[in-house]
Amino acid sequence: MFITIQPHQFAQYQDILLQMYKLRKSVFVDELGWSVDIRDGLEKDTYDDFGPAYLVWINPQTRALYGSMRLMPTTGPTLLYDVFRDTFPAAAALSAPGIWEATRTCVDAEAVARDFGGMSVNRALGLLCLATGECALAHGIHTVVCNYEPHMKRVYASYGARLEELGRADGFGKRPVCCGLFSISESFVAGMQSALGQFDPLYRHRLNVAPQRHDLAA
């Protein structure tokens, strides 16, 4: 099940958020070697203090975490503007209520393979991306912007996720960092559903509740 956790729900889902910060450390620090903030063994940075929304993939019975993504409105502080400003043209206006930034996307490869019949990491990431599209559509978000390494554009395409690349820049590591937009629509979601063979809705507004339109708190 995929749900969003908003700031007013952080206490209710504290156990899931703790798993998320641990997973992020495991993926981004231990596996990928990123130089990022670590707090008490958790990967948690300044942007987590600004009250983002988190899209999480969980087992509703055990509350075990399979994957997560951080979603932030571009009307406030973002990595996009604060760190990766050189990755998109100066004329591009990416700060608006309907444009949200997606960062810190990760899955627990071992847990996914164990509980979903050997599911691959790529398929798990594809389902997380599809759930993001469903979430954005449900909450009136028309554009999701992200930064990524060049090879990820092919990976996104394999999920059926159409991506418009705005630009790229060097100086952030071994590879260039790109900036791209996902334009969210019914056809965007349908294209991903077809590519992944996943036609049942993935996203729920909260545990045990069917999908419904509801604006995310900014």
Summary of the structure (lengths in Angstrom):
residues: 218
radius of gyration: 16.3
end to end distance: 23.1
largest distance: 47.3
contacts: 661
relative contact order: 0.16
helix: 35%
strand: 24%
